[in-house]
């Protein structure tokens, strides 16, 4: 008994403490200090129902000049709940559009408070439905909807608002009827049967809150077949789609709507078909039929839908591919994307489309390989399945090519590819070799297989081996002898691949470089480019290569000339005889040539003064890539580039040059403080920060920067302000 007395005493004590706290907070609500009022309202909201004694005081604070006091007062009333019903009328009054800044948030808070107070507010909310203020009508309807079936007595007055002049009121009223549920079915069905489209539209919106088996939903589906208003039909289809109305009944209504000229109705139909899942397959025959339409818009629509339906549209793959083979490029792109979106469901069809393709026409660039590559890793199991029986047709070769592009590193993929290395068809052996290298985690371990393949009877396989060697880069140096031997291959394509592979070895072998140079004599354009590019891959070149490379510059081909300049840069100042050609190329019309020449000049020109002038002259080039190359090369000159300081600082006027210029100046360390002062007002905060840093490092020598730095103490960026203050401390 004593225990019960103790517990009872503690409860009474706690209640008294709480009551005293509420009294104190009520007093604080009347304070002239807005911070105290705000804190009082917030504290009352935390007390919840225990703060019911504060309801009258909280009602007064709904008119507080301080918005946060209002917000917390409304929140407190919401937390008090049903015991705050005395606030109902005052809250409803404030549903009118506020003149305060946060008018939308205010409306939301009031609606929330009325909702939390609960069913006791319903009689007054029903009265508010007839207010002359549409925001009051709207808010009242929203609250009644939030209260659900408790608002059933409001069904009739809410029905009246389905014809309201304000769109938001109609929407709120219809949603409220839907949320009330069965007690409002009569009103919803009456609205659906109205002779006014505006009421039918609102009633159709109510259905979105009901079940698919409800009588209003069934009635809506029945009426939509004869509905004359596209807008009503759009809302109706949206509602039926979202509640999962049976596909068999919905599809006949959706199909005609796909051809509507009203975007809203067409979109509702599109969304409706997508929402049919898991019964979306029912729409596939209709969409396949649309693929044969003479109207490209209908075809595009069907293509898009089929792609978005994914695996459910598997039966449409053949039709899509058939259309792909006879349509225009733009539509082909859309079909490919649809096939990609379908994922694994489209793979068998894509492979089958290449069964009869000539093997020599199947490369990694065919559209089927591109699609399978985009489908990615999820295509691998089916691709492996497609090659397990050592096929000899186009579908099998396409599967191997696609495995190469996807480059799955799994052991299963490697095991599936291996048997194809001894396939009777050279195309399969070559593709398998490339795929095996792509699937290997450590492709350098495949060197023995690649060397063997370099002796294959078929040029196609030998070429694949060379290309694989090129992909291995410097790790393929162990195959140098075999690659050199391949330079004598009777097949020109193999020789080209060997030349390219040698260029990837990062070799220092002067004799090997000379051997490549010999290919320049009487070479065709392709061989010439391959040789020059390969020479550019050597770590160093023999001086004797200079004249041959300069001779190639007579060829007016931008790609070849750029490759020559990259090769010359490996020769350093031993390529001085090429300086006239390098300087002339700085005015070439092709930016890639100017860039390559500039980079080479920086390595070849021994006279730093001449180099500085050449680089500085390119700072005004109209192409950003060229300018950036010049800026970087100046940065690499370090302090020797200080005479170009003024020209470099001028680059801060161009947004795209700023970052690379700052990087270069950090290496050059220009000493002219005035140049840094000149960019303290740059519109880029990182530039201002950079200038502050440089001035800080200059210390007291930069005292003239004080006025400009002082202005930056009020910069809009905190990190700039901090660095400006640090710089000021350093220079004083």
C-alpha positions as CSV (number, residue, x, y, z in Angstrom):
1,X,0.0,0.0,0.0
2,X,2.9,2.4,0.8
3,X,4.3,1.8,-2.6
4,X,1.1,2.8,-4.3
5,X,0.9,5.9,-2.2
6,X,4.4,6.8,-3.2
7,X,3.8,6.3,-6.9
8,X,0.6,8.3,-6.6
9,X,2.4,11.1,-4.9
10,X,5.1,11.2,-7.5
11,X,2.5,11.4,-10.3
12,X,0.7,14.2,-8.6
13,X,4.0,16.0,-8.0
14,X,4.9,15.6,-11.7
15,X,1.6,17.0,-12.8
16,X,2.0,20.0,-10.5
17,X,5.5,20.6,-11.9
18,X,4.2,20.3,-15.4
19,X,1.3,22.7,-14.6
20,X,3.6,25.2,-13.1
21,X,5.9,25.0,-16.1
22,X,2.9,25.6,-18.5
23,X,1.9,28.6,-16.4
24,X,5.3,30.0,-16.7
25,X,5.4,29.4,-20.4
26,X,2.0,31.1,-20.8
27,X,3.4,34.2,-19.2
28,X,6.4,34.1,-21.5
29,X,4.1,34.0,-24.5
30,X,3.0,37.5,-23.5
31,X,6.6,38.8,-23.2
32,X,7.7,41.7,-25.3
33,X,10.9,39.7,-26.1
34,X,10.2,37.9,-29.3
35,X,12.9,35.3,-28.5
36,X,11.3,34.5,-25.2
37,X,7.9,34.2,-27.0
38,X,9.4,31.9,-29.6
39,X,11.0,29.7,-27.0
40,X,7.8,29.5,-25.0
41,X,5.8,28.4,-28.0
42,X,8.4,25.8,-28.9
43,X,8.6,24.4,-25.4
44,X,4.8,24.1,-25.3
45,X,4.9,22.2,-28.5
46,X,7.2,19.7,-26.8
47,X,4.8,19.2,-23.9
48,X,2.0,18.0,-26.3
49,X,-1.3,17.3,-24.6
50,X,0.0,18.4,-21.3
51,X,0.0,22.0,-22.6
52,X,-3.8,22.2,-23.1
53,X,-4.1,25.0,-20.6
54,X,-2.1,27.1,-22.9
55,X,-4.6,26.9,-25.8
56,X,-6.1,30.4,-25.3
57,X,-2.7,31.9,-25.1
58,X,-1.5,30.0,-28.2
59,X,-4.6,31.2,-30.1
60,X,-3.5,34.8,-29.5
61,X,0.0,34.1,-30.7
62,X,-1.4,33.0,-34.1
63,X,-1.3,36.7,-34.9
64,X,2.2,37.2,-33.6
65,X,4.4,39.5,-35.7
66,X,7.3,37.1,-35.3
67,X,6.7,34.3,-37.8
68,X,8.6,31.7,-35.8
69,X,6.3,32.4,-32.8
70,X,3.3,31.7,-35.1
71,X,4.8,28.5,-36.5
72,X,5.6,27.1,-33.0
73,X,2.2,28.2,-31.7
74,X,0.4,26.3,-34.6
75,X,2.7,23.3,-34.0
76,X,1.8,23.4,-30.3
77,X,-1.9,23.4,-31.0
78,X,-1.4,20.4,-33.3
79,X,0.6,18.6,-30.6
80,X,-2.1,19.3,-28.1
81,X,-4.6,17.6,-30.5
82,X,-8.3,17.2,-29.7
83,X,-8.0,19.2,-26.5
84,X,-7.2,22.2,-28.7
85,X,-10.6,22.2,-30.4
86,X,-11.3,25.6,-29.0
87,X,-8.8,26.9,-31.6
88,X,-10.8,25.5,-34.5
89,X,-12.6,28.7,-35.6
90,X,-9.5,30.8,-35.3
91,X,-7.4,28.4,-37.3
92,X,-10.0,28.2,-40.0
93,X,-10.0,32.0,-40.2
94,X,-6.3,31.9,-40.9
95,X,-6.8,29.6,-43.8
96,X,-7.2,32.8,-45.8
97,X,-4.2,33.8,-47.9
98,X,-1.7,35.3,-45.5
99,X,0.2,38.4,-46.3
100,X,3.3,37.1,-44.6
101,X,6.4,35.9,-46.4
102,X,5.9,32.2,-45.8
103,X,2.3,32.1,-46.8
104,X,2.4,28.6,-48.2
105,X,4.1,27.2,-45.1
106,X,1.5,29.0,-42.9
107,X,-1.3,27.4,-44.7
108,X,0.3,23.9,-44.3
109,X,0.8,24.4,-40.6
110,X,-2.8,25.4,-40.1
111,X,-4.1,22.5,-42.1
112,X,-1.9,20.2,-40.1
113,X,-3.1,21.7,-36.8
114,X,-6.8,21.2,-37.8
115,X,-6.1,17.7,-38.9
116,X,-4.4,16.8,-35.6
117,X,-7.3,18.3,-33.6
118,X,-9.4,15.8,-35.3
119,X,-13.1,15.0,-35.9
120,X,-14.2,17.7,-33.5
121,X,-13.4,20.3,-36.2
122,X,-15.7,18.7,-38.8
123,X,-18.9,20.8,-38.2
124,X,-17.0,24.1,-38.5
125,X,-15.0,22.8,-41.5
126,X,-18.3,22.0,-43.3
127,X,-19.4,25.5,-42.7
128,X,-16.0,26.7,-44.1
129,X,-16.7,24.8,-47.4
130,X,-19.1,27.6,-48.2
131,X,-16.7,30.4,-47.5
132,X,-16.3,33.2,-50.1
133,X,-12.5,32.7,-49.9
134,X,-11.2,29.9,-52.1
135,X,-8.2,29.3,-49.8
136,X,-10.5,28.7,-46.9
137,X,-12.6,26.3,-49.0
138,X,-9.5,24.6,-50.2
139,X,-7.9,24.2,-46.7
140,X,-11.2,22.9,-45.2
141,X,-11.5,20.3,-48.0
142,X,-7.9,19.2,-47.4
143,X,-8.5,18.7,-43.7
144,X,-11.7,16.8,-44.3
145,X,-9.9,14.5,-46.6
146,X,-7.2,14.0,-44.1
147,X,-9.8,12.9,-41.6
148,X,-11.0,10.2,-43.9
149,X,-14.2,8.3,-43.2
150,X,-14.8,10.4,-40.1
151,X,-15.8,13.2,-42.5
152,X,-18.6,11.2,-44.1
153,X,-21.2,13.8,-43.1
154,X,-19.3,16.2,-45.3
155,X,-19.7,14.2,-48.5
156,X,-22.7,16.2,-49.8
157,X,-21.1,19.7,-49.3
158,X,-17.9,18.4,-50.7
159,X,-19.8,17.2,-53.8
160,X,-20.9,20.7,-54.4
161,X,-17.3,21.8,-54.6
162,X,-16.6,19.5,-57.5
163,X,-18.0,22.3,-59.6
164,X,-16.1,25.1,-57.8
165,X,-14.5,27.9,-59.8
166,X,-11.1,27.3,-58.3
167,X,-9.1,24.3,-59.6
168,X,-7.3,23.6,-56.4
169,X,-10.6,23.6,-54.5
170,X,-12.1,21.1,-57.0
171,X,-9.0,18.9,-56.6
172,X,-9.0,19.0,-52.8
173,X,-12.8,18.3,-52.7
174,X,-12.5,15.3,-55.0
175,X,-9.5,13.9,-53.1
176,X,-11.5,14.3,-49.9
177,X,-14.4,12.3,-51.3
178,X,-12.0,9.6,-52.4
179,X,-10.4,9.5,-48.9
180,X,-13.8,9.3,-47.2
181,X,-14.3,6.1,-49.2
182,X,-17.5,4.0,-49.4
183,X,-19.7,6.6,-47.6
184,X,-19.0,9.0,-50.5
185,X,-19.4,6.5,-53.3
186,X,-22.9,7.9,-54.2
187,X,-21.5,11.4,-54.6
188,X,-18.5,10.3,-56.6
189,X,-20.7,8.2,-59.0
190,X,-23.1,11.2,-59.3
191,X,-20.1,13.4,-60.2
192,X,-18.9,10.9,-62.8
193,X,-22.3,11.0,-64.5
194,X,-22.6,14.8,-64.5
195,X,-23.3,16.6,-67.7
196,X,-20.5,19.1,-66.8
197,X,-17.0,18.0,-67.8
198,X,-15.5,20.0,-64.9
199,X,-17.4,17.9,-62.4
200,X,-16.7,14.6,-64.2
201,X,-13.0,15.5,-64.2
202,X,-13.0,16.2,-60.5
203,X,-14.9,13.0,-59.7
204,X,-12.5,11.0,-61.9
205,X,-9.7,12.3,-59.7
206,X,-11.5,11.0,-56.6
207,X,-11.2,7.4,-57.9
208,X,-7.5,7.5,-57.5
209,X,-8.0,7.0,-53.7
210,X,-10.3,4.0,-54.2
211,X,-9.7,0.3,-54.8
212,X,-9.9,-1.1,-58.4
213,X,-12.9,-3.2,-57.4
214,X,-14.9,-0.2,-56.1
215,X,-18.2,0.7,-57.8
216,X,-16.9,4.2,-58.7
217,X,-13.9,2.7,-60.4
218,X,-16.0,0.3,-62.4
219,X,-18.4,3.1,-63.3
220,X,-15.5,5.3,-64.4
221,X,-14.1,2.6,-66.7
222,X,-17.6,2.2,-68.2
223,X,-18.1,5.9,-68.8
224,X,-14.6,6.6,-70.2
225,X,-15.4,4.5,-73.4
226,X,-18.0,7.2,-74.3
227,X,-16.3,10.2,-72.7
228,X,-16.1,13.2,-75.0
229,X,-13.7,15.4,-73.0
230,X,-10.0,14.5,-73.5
231,X,-9.2,16.1,-70.2
232,X,-11.7,14.0,-68.3
233,X,-10.4,10.9,-70.0
234,X,-6.8,11.8,-69.2
235,X,-7.6,12.1,-65.4
236,X,-9.8,9.0,-65.6
237,X,-7.1,6.9,-67.2
238,X,-4.5,8.2,-64.7
239,X,-6.7,7.2,-61.8
240,X,-7.6,3.8,-63.1
241,X,-3.9,3.1,-64.0
242,X,-2.7,4.0,-60.6
243,X,-5.2,1.9,-58.7
244,X,-4.3,-1.2,-60.7
245,X,-7.5,-1.5,-62.6
246,X,-7.7,-4.9,-64.5
247,X,-5.6,-4.7,-67.7
248,X,-8.2,-6.6,-69.7
249,X,-10.7,-3.8,-69.1
250,X,-8.3,-0.9,-69.1
251,X,-6.3,-1.7,-72.3
252,X,-9.2,-1.1,-74.7
253,X,-9.5,2.4,-73.3
254,X,-5.8,3.1,-73.3
255,X,-5.1,2.1,-76.9
256,X,-7.2,4.8,-78.7
257,X,-5.8,7.5,-76.3
258,X,-2.3,6.9,-77.6
259,X,-3.3,8.8,-80.7
260,X,-4.8,11.7,-78.9
261,X,-3.6,15.2,-79.9
262,X,-3.9,16.3,-76.3
263,X,-0.4,15.7,-74.7
264,X,-2.0,15.2,-71.3
265,X,-4.2,12.4,-72.6
266,X,-1.5,10.8,-74.6
267,X,0.9,10.8,-71.6
268,X,-1.8,9.3,-69.4
269,X,-2.2,6.5,-72.0
270,X,1.6,5.9,-72.1
271,X,1.8,5.8,-68.4
272,X,-1.2,3.6,-68.2
273,X,0.3,1.0,-70.5
274,X,3.5,1.0,-68.5
275,X,1.5,0.6,-65.3
276,X,-0.2,-2.6,-66.6
277,X,2.7,-4.7,-65.2
278,X,2.6,-7.6,-64.5
279,X,-0.1,-7.8,-67.2
280,X,1.6,-5.4,-69.6
281,X,2.2,-8.3,-72.1
282,X,-1.4,-7.8,-73.1
283,X,-0.4,-4.5,-74.8
284,X,2.4,-6.0,-76.8
285,X,0.4,-7.2,-79.9
286,X,-1.1,-3.7,-80.2
287,X,2.3,-2.1,-80.0
288,X,3.8,-4.5,-82.5
289,X,1.0,-3.5,-84.8
290,X,1.9,0.1,-84.4
291,X,5.4,-0.6,-85.5
292,X,4.0,-1.1,-89.0
293,X,2.3,2.2,-89.1
294,X,3.1,4.7,-91.8
295,X,3.1,7.4,-89.1
296,X,6.6,7.7,-87.7
297,X,5.3,9.3,-84.5
298,X,3.2,6.2,-83.8
299,X,6.2,3.9,-84.5
300,X,8.4,6.0,-82.3
301,X,5.8,5.8,-79.5
302,X,5.6,2.1,-79.8
303,X,9.4,1.7,-79.9
304,X,9.7,3.8,-76.7
305,X,7.0,1.9,-74.9
306,X,8.4,-1.5,-75.8
307,X,11.8,-0.5,-74.5
308,X,10.4,0.7,-71.3
309,X,8.3,-2.4,-70.8
310,X,11.6,-4.3,-70.7
311,X,11.4,-8.1,-70.5
312,X,7.7,-8.1,-70.8
313,X,8.2,-7.0,-74.4
314,X,10.3,-10.0,-75.4
315,X,7.8,-11.0,-78.1
316,X,8.4,-7.7,-79.9
317,X,12.1,-8.2,-80.4
318,X,11.8,-9.8,-83.8
319,X,9.5,-7.1,-85.0
320,X,11.8,-4.4,-83.7
321,X,14.8,-5.9,-85.5
322,X,12.8,-6.3,-88.7
323,X,11.9,-2.6,-88.6
324,X,15.5,-1.8,-87.8
325,X,16.6,-3.4,-91.1
326,X,14.4,-1.2,-93.2
327,X,14.1,2.2,-91.5
328,X,16.0,5.4,-91.3
329,X,19.1,6.0,-89.1
330,X,17.4,8.1,-86.4
331,X,14.7,5.5,-85.9
332,X,17.3,2.8,-85.9
333,X,19.0,4.5,-83.0
334,X,15.7,4.4,-81.1
335,X,15.2,0.8,-81.8
336,X,18.6,-0.1,-80.6
337,X,18.0,1.8,-77.4
338,X,14.7,-0.1,-76.9
339,X,16.5,-3.4,-77.4
340,X,19.1,-2.3,-74.8
341,X,16.4,-1.3,-72.4
342,X,14.8,-4.7,-72.7
343,X,18.1,-6.2,-71.5
344,X,18.5,-10.0,-71.6
345,X,15.1,-10.4,-73.2
346,X,16.4,-9.1,-76.4
347,X,19.7,-11.0,-76.6
348,X,18.5,-14.1,-78.4
349,X,16.8,-12.1,-81.0
350,X,19.9,-9.9,-81.5
351,X,22.1,-12.9,-81.9
352,X,19.6,-14.5,-84.3
353,X,19.6,-11.4,-86.5
354,X,23.3,-12.1,-87.4
355,X,23.0,-15.9,-88.1
356,X,23.4,-15.5,-91.8
357,X,25.8,-12.5,-91.7
358,X,29.1,-13.1,-93.6
359,X,31.8,-13.7,-91.0
360,X,34.1,-11.1,-92.5
361,X,31.4,-8.4,-92.1
362,X,31.0,-9.0,-88.4
363,X,33.2,-6.6,-86.4
364,X,32.9,-4.9,-83.0
365,X,31.3,-1.9,-84.7
366,X,28.2,-3.7,-86.0
367,X,25.0,-2.4,-84.3
368,X,24.3,-5.8,-82.7
369,X,27.6,-5.8,-80.9
370,X,27.1,-2.3,-79.7
371,X,23.7,-3.3,-78.3
372,X,25.0,-6.3,-76.5
373,X,27.9,-4.3,-75.1
374,X,25.4,-1.8,-73.7
375,X,23.4,-4.6,-72.1
376,X,26.6,-5.4,-70.4
377,X,27.5,-8.1,-67.9
378,X,23.9,-9.4,-67.7
379,X,24.3,-10.6,-71.3
380,X,27.3,-12.8,-70.5
381,X,25.4,-16.0,-69.5
382,X,23.5,-16.0,-72.8
383,X,26.6,-15.2,-74.8
384,X,28.5,-18.1,-73.2
385,X,25.5,-20.3,-74.0
386,X,25.7,-19.2,-77.6
387,X,29.3,-20.4,-78.1
388,X,29.4,-23.6,-76.0
389,X,28.7,-25.8,-79.0
390,X,31.4,-24.2,-81.1
391,X,29.1,-22.6,-83.6
392,X,30.3,-21.6,-87.1
393,X,27.6,-19.0,-88.0
394,X,27.3,-15.3,-87.6
395,X,25.4,-15.5,-84.3
396,X,28.3,-17.4,-82.7
397,X,30.9,-15.0,-83.9
398,X,28.8,-12.1,-82.7
399,X,28.7,-13.7,-79.3
400,X,32.5,-13.9,-79.1
401,X,32.9,-10.3,-80.4
402,X,30.4,-9.1,-77.7
403,X,32.3,-11.0,-75.0
404,X,35.4,-9.1,-76.0
405,X,33.6,-5.8,-75.8
406,X,32.0,-6.6,-72.4
407,X,35.4,-7.9,-71.1
408,X,33.9,-10.0,-68.3
409,X,36.8,-11.3,-66.2
410,X,35.1,-14.4,-64.9
411,X,36.7,-17.9,-65.2
412,X,33.5,-19.1,-66.8
413,X,33.9,-16.7,-69.7
414,X,37.6,-17.6,-70.2
415,X,36.7,-21.3,-70.2
416,X,34.0,-20.8,-72.8
417,X,36.4,-18.9,-75.1
418,X,39.4,-21.2,-74.9
419,X,38.0,-24.0,-77.2
420,X,37.4,-21.4,-79.9
421,X,41.2,-20.7,-80.2
422,X,41.4,-23.8,-82.4
423,X,38.2,-23.2,-84.3
424,X,38.5,-24.1,-88.0
425,X,37.3,-20.6,-89.0
426,X,40.0,-17.9,-88.8
427,X,37.4,-15.3,-87.9
428,X,36.5,-17.3,-84.7
429,X,40.1,-17.9,-83.8
430,X,40.9,-14.1,-84.1
431,X,37.8,-13.0,-82.2
432,X,38.5,-15.6,-79.5
433,X,42.0,-14.4,-79.1
434,X,40.9,-10.8,-78.6
435,X,38.1,-11.9,-76.3
436,X,40.5,-14.0,-74.2
437,X,42.9,-11.1,-73.7
438,X,40.0,-8.8,-72.8
439,X,38.7,-11.3,-70.2
440,X,42.1,-11.9,-68.6
441,X,42.9,-10.2,-65.3
442,X,46.6,-10.5,-66.1
443,X,46.7,-10.5,-70.0
444,X,50.5,-10.6,-69.9
445,X,50.2,-14.2,-68.8
446,X,48.8,-15.0,-72.2
447,X,52.1,-14.1,-74.0
448,X,52.8,-17.8,-75.0
449,X,49.4,-18.1,-76.7
450,X,49.8,-14.7,-78.4
451,X,53.3,-15.8,-79.7
452,X,51.8,-19.0,-81.1
453,X,49.0,-17.0,-82.7
454,X,51.5,-14.8,-84.4
455,X,52.5,-17.9,-86.4
456,X,48.9,-18.8,-87.4
457,X,48.4,-19.5,-91.1
458,X,45.5,-17.0,-91.2
459,X,46.5,-13.3,-91.5
460,X,43.4,-12.4,-89.6
461,X,44.6,-14.3,-86.5
462,X,48.2,-13.0,-86.8
463,X,46.8,-9.5,-86.9
464,X,44.6,-10.1,-83.9
465,X,47.7,-11.3,-82.0
466,X,49.6,-8.1,-83.0
467,X,46.7,-6.0,-81.8
468,X,46.6,-7.9,-78.6
469,X,50.4,-7.3,-78.1
470,X,49.8,-3.6,-78.7
471,X,47.3,-3.7,-75.9
472,X,49.8,-5.1,-73.5
473,X,52.1,-2.2,-74.0
474,X,55.6,-2.3,-72.5
475,X,54.8,-5.7,-70.8
476,X,55.0,-7.3,-74.3
477,X,58.8,-6.5,-74.7
478,X,59.5,-10.2,-74.4
479,X,57.8,-10.6,-77.8
480,X,60.0,-8.0,-79.5
481,X,61.8,-10.5,-81.7
482,X,58.5,-12.0,-82.9
483,X,57.1,-8.5,-83.6
484,X,60.2,-7.6,-85.6
485,X,59.9,-10.8,-87.6
486,X,56.3,-9.9,-88.3
487,X,57.5,-6.7,-90.0
488,X,58.3,-9.0,-92.9
489,X,54.8,-10.6,-93.0
490,X,53.5,-10.9,-96.5
491,X,50.1,-9.5,-95.3
492,X,50.1,-5.7,-95.2
493,X,47.5,-5.5,-92.4
494,X,49.7,-7.8,-90.2
495,X,52.7,-5.6,-90.9
496,X,50.7,-2.5,-89.9
497,X,49.6,-4.1,-86.7
498,X,53.2,-5.1,-86.0
499,X,54.4,-1.6,-86.5
500,X,51.7,-0.3,-84.1
501,X,52.5,-2.9,-81.5
502,X,56.2,-2.0,-81.6
503,X,55.3,1.6,-80.9
504,X,53.6,0.5,-77.7
505,X,56.8,-1.2,-76.3
506,X,58.3,2.1,-74.9
507,X,61.5,0.9,-76.5
508,X,64.9,2.5,-76.6
509,X,66.2,0.3,-79.4
510,X,67.7,2.7,-82.0
511,X,68.2,-0.1,-84.5
512,X,64.5,-1.0,-84.2
513,X,63.6,2.6,-84.7
514,X,65.8,2.8,-87.8
515,X,64.0,-0.3,-89.1
516,X,60.7,1.4,-88.8
517,X,62.0,4.5,-90.5
518,X,62.8,2.4,-93.5
519,X,59.0,1.8,-94.0
520,X,58.6,5.5,-94.7
521,X,60.1,5.2,-98.1
522,X,57.3,5.0,-100.6
523,X,54.8,4.3,-97.9
524,X,51.1,4.8,-98.3
525,X,49.2,7.2,-96.0
526,X,48.1,4.5,-93.6
527,X,51.6,2.9,-93.2
528,X,53.2,6.4,-93.0
529,X,50.9,7.4,-90.1
530,X,51.4,4.0,-88.4
531,X,55.2,4.4,-88.5
532,X,55.3,8.0,-87.4
533,X,52.9,7.2,-84.5
534,X,55.0,4.2,-83.5
535,X,58.2,6.2,-83.5
536,X,56.4,8.6,-81.1
537,X,56.1,5.7,-78.7
538,X,59.9,5.2,-78.4
539,X,61.6,6.5,-75.3
540,X,64.3,7.9,-77.5
541,X,65.1,8.0,-81.2
542,X,68.3,8.0,-83.3
543,X,69.3,11.4,-84.6
544,X,69.2,10.0,-88.1
545,X,65.4,9.8,-87.8
546,X,65.1,13.6,-87.9
547,X,65.5,14.2,-91.6
548,X,63.1,11.4,-92.4
549,X,60.5,12.8,-90.0
550,X,60.9,16.3,-91.4
551,X,60.4,15.0,-94.9
552,X,57.1,13.5,-93.8
553,X,55.9,16.9,-92.7
554,X,55.5,17.7,-96.4
555,X,52.4,15.6,-96.3
556,X,49.4,17.8,-95.7
557,X,47.7,15.6,-93.2
558,X,47.0,17.0,-89.8
559,X,47.0,13.6,-88.0
560,X,50.3,12.6,-89.6
561,X,51.9,15.9,-88.9
562,X,50.8,15.8,-85.3
563,X,52.3,12.3,-85.0
564,X,55.6,13.6,-86.5
565,X,55.8,16.4,-83.9
566,X,55.2,13.9,-81.1
567,X,58.0,11.8,-82.4
568,X,60.4,14.7,-82.8
569,X,59.8,15.7,-79.2
570,X,61.5,12.4,-78.2
571,X,64.7,13.6,-79.9
572,X,65.1,16.8,-77.8
573,X,67.6,19.4,-79.0
574,X,69.1,16.8,-81.4
575,X,66.1,17.6,-83.6
576,X,67.2,21.2,-84.1
577,X,67.1,20.9,-87.8
578,X,63.3,20.5,-87.5
579,X,63.0,23.9,-85.7
580,X,61.9,25.8,-88.9
581,X,59.2,23.3,-89.5
582,X,58.1,23.4,-85.8
583,X,57.9,27.2,-85.8
584,X,56.0,27.3,-89.1
585,X,53.5,24.8,-87.7
586,X,52.6,27.2,-84.9
587,X,50.4,29.0,-87.5
588,X,48.9,25.8,-89.0
589,X,45.1,26.0,-89.4
590,X,44.6,22.8,-87.5
591,X,44.7,23.3,-83.7
592,X,45.9,19.7,-83.1
593,X,48.9,20.4,-85.2
594,X,49.7,23.7,-83.5
595,X,49.4,21.9,-80.1
596,X,51.7,19.1,-81.1
597,X,54.2,21.5,-82.6
598,X,54.2,23.6,-79.5
599,X,54.8,20.7,-77.2
600,X,57.7,19.5,-79.5
601,X,59.2,22.9,-79.7
602,X,59.4,23.0,-75.9
603,X,61.6,19.9,-76.0
604,X,63.7,20.8,-79.1
605,X,64.4,24.5,-78.9
606,X,67.6,25.0,-76.9
607,X,67.4,28.8,-76.8
608,X,65.1,29.5,-73.8
609,X,64.6,33.1,-75.0
610,X,63.3,32.0,-78.4
611,X,61.2,29.4,-76.8
612,X,59.7,31.9,-74.3
613,X,58.8,34.2,-77.2
614,X,57.2,31.4,-79.1
615,X,55.2,30.1,-76.2
616,X,54.1,33.6,-75.2
617,X,52.9,34.3,-78.8
618,X,50.5,31.3,-78.5
619,X,48.8,32.6,-75.4
620,X,46.5,34.5,-77.6
621,X,45.6,31.6,-79.8
622,X,41.9,31.2,-80.5
623,X,41.9,27.6,-79.5
624,X,41.8,26.7,-75.8
625,X,43.8,23.5,-76.2
626,X,46.6,25.4,-77.9
627,X,46.6,28.1,-75.2
628,X,46.6,25.6,-72.4
629,X,49.6,23.8,-74.0
630,X,51.5,27.0,-74.1
631,X,50.6,27.9,-70.5
632,X,51.7,24.4,-69.3
633,X,55.0,24.6,-71.2
634,X,55.6,28.0,-69.6
635,X,54.9,26.5,-66.2
636,X,57.5,23.8,-66.9
637,X,60.0,26.5,-67.6
638,X,59.7,27.6,-64.0
639,X,61.3,30.9,-63.0
640,X,62.7,31.2,-66.6
641,X,59.1,32.1,-67.7
642,X,58.8,35.1,-65.4
643,X,59.2,37.6,-68.3
644,X,55.9,36.2,-69.6
645,X,54.2,37.0,-66.3
646,X,52.1,39.9,-67.6
647,X,50.8,37.9,-70.6
648,X,50.0,35.0,-68.3
649,X,48.0,37.1,-65.9
650,X,46.0,38.4,-68.8
651,X,44.7,34.9,-69.2
652,X,42.7,35.4,-66.1
653,X,40.2,37.4,-68.2
654,X,39.2,34.1,-69.9
655,X,37.3,31.7,-67.6
656,X,38.5,28.5,-69.2
657,X,42.2,29.5,-68.9
658,X,42.1,30.4,-65.2
659,X,42.8,27.0,-63.6
660,X,45.7,26.0,-65.9
661,X,47.2,29.5,-65.5
662,X,47.1,29.2,-61.7
663,X,48.9,25.9,-61.9
664,X,51.6,27.3,-64.2
665,X,52.1,30.4,-62.0
666,X,52.6,28.3,-58.9
667,X,55.7,26.8,-60.7
668,X,56.9,30.1,-62.1
669,X,56.4,32.2,-58.9
670,X,56.2,35.6,-60.6
671,X,57.5,38.3,-58.2
672,X,55.6,41.3,-59.5
673,X,53.1,42.0,-56.7
674,X,51.1,44.4,-58.8
675,X,50.2,41.5,-61.1
676,X,48.6,39.6,-58.2
677,X,46.9,42.8,-57.0
678,X,45.4,43.1,-60.5
679,X,43.4,39.8,-60.0
680,X,42.2,40.4,-56.4
681,X,38.9,41.6,-57.9
682,X,38.5,38.7,-60.3
683,X,35.0,37.3,-60.5
684,X,36.3,33.8,-59.7
685,X,36.7,33.2,-56.0
686,X,39.5,30.7,-56.5
687,X,41.5,33.3,-58.4
688,X,41.1,35.8,-55.6
689,X,42.1,33.1,-53.1
690,X,45.2,32.3,-55.3
691,X,46.2,36.0,-55.4
692,X,45.8,36.3,-51.6
693,X,48.1,33.3,-51.1
694,X,50.8,34.7,-53.3
695,X,50.7,38.1,-51.6
696,X,50.8,36.4,-48.2
697,X,54.0,34.6,-49.3
698,X,55.5,37.8,-50.5
699,X,55.2,39.2,-47.0
700,X,56.1,42.8,-46.2
701,X,57.3,43.4,-49.8
702,X,53.6,43.3,-50.8
703,X,52.4,46.1,-48.5
704,X,50.9,48.0,-51.5
705,X,48.3,45.3,-51.7
706,X,46.7,46.3,-48.3
707,X,43.8,48.4,-49.7
708,X,42.7,45.7,-52.2
709,X,43.1,43.0,-49.5
710,X,41.1,45.0,-47.0
711,X,38.1,45.0,-49.5
712,X,38.3,41.2,-49.5
713,X,37.6,41.0,-45.8
714,X,33.9,41.4,-46.9
715,X,34.2,38.9,-49.7
716,X,31.1,36.7,-50.2
717,X,33.2,33.5,-49.8
718,X,34.5,32.6,-46.4
719,X,37.7,30.9,-47.6
720,X,38.6,34.1,-49.5
721,X,38.0,36.3,-46.5
722,X,40.1,34.0,-44.3
723,X,43.0,34.1,-46.8
724,X,42.7,37.8,-47.2
725,X,43.0,38.3,-43.4
726,X,46.1,36.0,-43.3
727,X,47.7,38.0,-46.2
728,X,47.0,41.3,-44.4
729,X,48.7,40.0,-41.2
730,X,51.7,38.9,-43.3
731,X,52.3,42.1,-45.1
732,X,51.9,44.5,-42.2
